[in-house]
Amino acid sequence: MFVACSTLCFSKLPLADALRRIAELEFNKVDVAIHEQGTQLKPTEVAADVARVAQLLKLGSGLMPAAFSVEIATTDRAEYGRLLQAICRLARLTTAPLVSIPAASAGTGLDAEVPRLSELVRLAESEGILLTVETRRGTITETPAAAVELCERVKGLGLTLDPSHYLTGPHQGKNFDLVYPWVRHVRLRDSGRGPDQFQVRIGQGEIEYGRIVTQLQRFQYDRVLTVDIRDTPEPPFPVEPEVRKLKYLLESLV
C-alpha cells in the first residue's frame, strides 16, 4: 500500500501551489480533485485541453497522480460521458490508474443506476482506466449492502471507500466489512459520530485505521490510501499539521 495526499487538503490554493505544498510534505503520490464547483481544476477545463492539463500535472511537483476524484455538474448523459472520457484520457496520459465518481442520489433506484454506470465503466475501460464509485452518504452507496449490490450488478465497477460517510451517515455504528472485496481506493480523515464531526483532529475521532488496513490486507489490497482532510472555508483547526500527522500514522501501518 502507498500513501497519497488529496489536492482538497489545500483547496484554497491554486493547483500548482497545492501540488508544491504536497510535495514539500514529502508525498510521492497525489489524488487530484477535478470538481466543476471547485477552484483548482474543472472537468470542462480538462475536456478543453487534455494535453495541457497533463503537462501541468507532470511538471513542477514531481508527484505521481494516483487517482482522480471527479464531480461533473451536468445531468445530460451524453455530456457527462464526454467529460468523463476526457478525464479518463488524462488519467491514461498521467498514468493514474483510477477515476472515482459519486453514485446517483439515494432516491435513485438501482435499476436506473446500473445501466448508467455500466456505460461509464465501458467508457473508462476503453482508456485503460478503472472506474469506482465513492461510499458517500446521500447516494446509493450510503449503505454497505447497496454499495456491494451495485458492484455485483455492474461488471468492472469498484468502490472508493470513505469510512467517514459510514460512521456519520445512516449506517452509523454498524460494520461495513462486506465492502472490502470491492474496494479499489481509500480516502481517509478522522471523524466522530456527531452530525458536526465529519472531520475532527487526528486521534479525536473513531476511525480505526489499523483495522481498515488489516481488512484491506486480507483481500490483497495493494493500492493507495489517500489523506483527505478537507480545507473547508473556516476550518476548526489548522489543516496542514493534521495532514502530516495522518501521513505518518498511515505510513507506520503499511
C-alpha positions in Angstrom: 0.0 0.0 0.0 1.0 3.6 -0.6 0.0 6.9 1.0 -1.1 9.8 -1.2 -2.5 13.3 -0.5 -5.6 14.8 -1.9 -5.4 18.2 -3.5 -8.6 19.0 -1.5 -6.3 19.2 1.6 -5.1 22.6 0.1 -8.2 23.6 -1.9 -7.7 27.3 -1.1 -4.5 27.3 -3.1 -4.2 27.3 -6.9 -3.5 23.8 -8.2 0.2 24.4 -8.9 0.7 25.7 -5.4 -1.3 22.9 -3.8 0.9 20.3 -5.7 4.0 22.1 -4.5 2.8 22.1 -0.9 2.0 18.4 -1.1 5.5 17.6 -2.5 7.0 19.7 0.4 5.3 17.4 2.8 7.2 14.5 1.2 4.3 12.8 -0.5 5.2 10.9 -3.7 1.6 10.4 -4.9 -1.3 12.8 -5.3 -5.1 12.3 -5.5 -6.3 15.0 -7.8 -9.7 16.6 -7.4 -11.4 17.5 -10.7 -14.6 19.2 -9.5 -16.8 21.5 -11.5 -17.7 23.5 -8.4 -14.1 23.6 -7.2 -11.4 26.2 -7.8 -8.4 24.2 -8.8 -9.3 22.0 -11.8 -12.7 21.5 -13.5 -13.9 18.7 -15.8 -14.7 21.3 -18.5 -11.1 22.6 -18.3 -9.8 19.1 -18.8 -12.0 18.5 -21.8 -11.0 21.8 -23.4 -7.3 20.8 -23.5 -6.3 17.4 -22.1 -2.7 17.6 -23.2 -2.2 20.9 -21.4 -3.6 19.7 -18.1 -1.4 16.5 -18.4 1.6 18.7 -18.7 0.6 20.8 -15.8 0.3 17.7 -13.6 3.6 16.2 -14.8 5.7 19.3 -14.5 7.0 21.1 -11.4 5.9 19.0 -8.4 7.4 15.6 -9.2 4.3 13.9 -7.9 2.7 10.9 -9.5 -1.2 11.1 -9.8 -2.6 8.1 -8.1 -6.3 8.7 -8.7 -8.7 11.4 -9.8 -11.7 12.4 -7.7 -14.3 13.6 -10.2 -17.5 15.6 -9.8 -19.3 16.5 -13.0 -22.1 19.1 -12.8 -24.2 18.3 -15.9 -27.2 15.9 -15.8 -27.0 15.4 -19.6 -25.9 11.8 -20.1 -24.0 12.4 -23.3 -22.2 15.4 -22.0 -21.4 13.6 -18.8 -19.8 10.8 -20.8 -17.9 13.2 -23.0 -16.4 15.0 -19.9 -15.6 11.7 -18.1 -13.9 10.3 -21.2 -11.6 13.4 -21.4 -10.7 12.8 -17.7 -10.0 9.1 -18.3 -7.8 10.1 -21.2 -6.0 12.5 -18.8 -5.6 9.6 -16.4 -4.1 7.5 -19.1 -1.6 10.2 -20.1 -0.5 10.8 -16.5 -0.5 7.0 -15.6 -3.2 7.4 -13.0 -5.0 4.0 -12.8 -8.3 5.1 -11.3 -11.1 7.6 -11.5 -13.8 7.9 -8.8 -17.2 9.5 -9.2 -20.2 9.7 -6.9 -23.1 7.4 -7.5 -26.6 8.8 -8.1 -28.6 10.2 -5.2 -30.0 7.8 -2.6 -33.5 8.2 -4.1 -32.4 6.8 -7.4 -33.3 3.1 -8.0 -30.6 0.6 -8.7 -32.4 -0.4 -11.9 -31.8 3.1 -13.2 -28.2 3.5 -12.0 -26.9 0.1 -13.2 -27.2 0.9 -17.0 -25.7 4.4 -16.5 -22.7 3.1 -14.6 -22.3 0.1 -16.9 -21.9 2.5 -19.8 -19.4 4.7 -17.8 -17.3 1.6 -16.8 -17.0 0.6 -20.5 -16.0 4.2 -21.4 -13.3 4.2 -18.7 -12.1 0.7 -19.7 -11.7 1.9 -23.3 -8.9 4.2 -21.9 -7.5 1.5 -19.7 -8.8 3.1 -16.5 -10.7 1.6 -13.5 -13.9 3.4 -12.5 -15.0 3.4 -8.9 -18.0 5.0 -7.1 -17.5 6.6 -3.7 -19.1 5.3 -0.5 -21.0 8.5 0.3 -24.0 9.4 2.3 -26.9 10.8 0.3 -26.1 8.5 -2.6 -27.0 4.9 -3.5 -23.8 3.7 -1.8 -24.6 5.2 1.6 -25.2 1.7 3.0 -22.7 -1.1 2.5 -25.3 -3.6 1.3 -26.4 -1.2 -1.5 -22.7 -0.5 -2.5 -22.0 -4.2 -2.8 -25.2 -4.9 -4.8 -24.2 -2.1 -7.2 -20.8 -3.6 -7.7 -22.2 -7.1 -8.2 -24.6 -5.8 -10.9 -22.1 -3.5 -12.7 -19.3 -5.6 -14.1 -15.9 -4.0 -13.6 -17.0 -1.3 -11.1 -15.1 -0.8 -7.9 -15.5 1.2 -4.7 -13.6 4.1 -3.3 -14.1 3.6 0.5 -14.5 6.7 2.6 -15.4 5.3 6.0 -16.3 8.8 7.4 -19.5 8.6 5.4 -20.4 5.3 7.0 -19.5 6.5 10.5 -21.6 9.7 10.3 -24.3 8.5 7.9 -27.4 6.4 8.2 -25.3 3.3 8.6 -23.8 4.9 11.7 -22.2 2.5 14.2 -22.5 -0.6 12.1 -19.9 -2.9 10.5 -19.0 -2.3 6.8 -16.7 -5.3 6.3 -18.7 -6.6 3.4 -17.5 -3.8 1.1 -13.8 -4.7 1.3 -13.7 -7.2 -1.6 -14.8 -4.4 -3.9 -12.6 -1.6 -2.5 -10.1 -0.3 -5.1 -9.2 3.0 -3.5 -9.4 4.6 0.0 -9.8 8.2 1.3 -9.3 8.9 5.0 -9.6 11.6 7.7 -10.7 11.2 11.3 -14.4 11.5 12.2 -16.7 11.3 15.2 -20.3 10.1 15.3 -21.9 13.5 15.8 -23.6 15.4 13.0 -20.9 18.1 13.1 -18.0 15.6 13.5 -17.4 14.5 9.9 -13.9 15.9 10.2 -12.0 16.2 13.6 -8.4 16.2 14.6 -6.5 13.0 14.1 -6.9 10.8 17.2 -10.0 12.6 18.4 -12.4 10.6 16.3 -13.4 6.9 15.9 -11.9 5.9 12.5 -10.0 2.6 13.1 -7.1 3.0 10.7 -5.3 -0.2 11.9 -8.4 -2.3 11.4 -9.1 -0.8 8.0 -5.5 -1.6 6.9 -5.8 -5.1 8.3 -9.1 -5.8 6.5 -7.6 -4.4 3.2 -4.6 -6.7 3.6 -6.9 -9.7 3.9 -8.1 -9.0 0.3 -4.6 -8.3 -1.0 -5.2 -4.6 -1.4 -2.0 -3.0 -2.8 -3.3 0.4 -3.9 -3.4 3.9 -2.4 -4.6 5.3 1.0 -5.3 9.0 0.4 -5.1 11.6 3.2 -8.2 13.5 2.5 -8.6 16.2 5.2 -10.7 19.0 3.7 -9.6 22.6 3.8 -13.0 24.0 4.5 -13.8 27.7 4.3 -13.5 28.1 8.1 -11.6 25.0 9.3 -11.9 24.5 13.1 -8.2 23.6 13.2 -5.1 24.1 11.0 -5.2 21.5 8.3 -1.5 21.1 7.4 -0.4 19.6 10.8 -3.2 17.1 10.6 -2.3 16.1 7.1 1.3 15.5 8.2 0.1 13.6 11.3 -2.2 11.3 9.3 0.6 10.7 6.7 3.0 9.5 9.4 0.3 7.3 11.0 -0.7 5.6 7.8 2.9 5.1 6.8 3.6 3.4 10.1 0.7 0.9 9.4 1.7 -0.1 5.9 
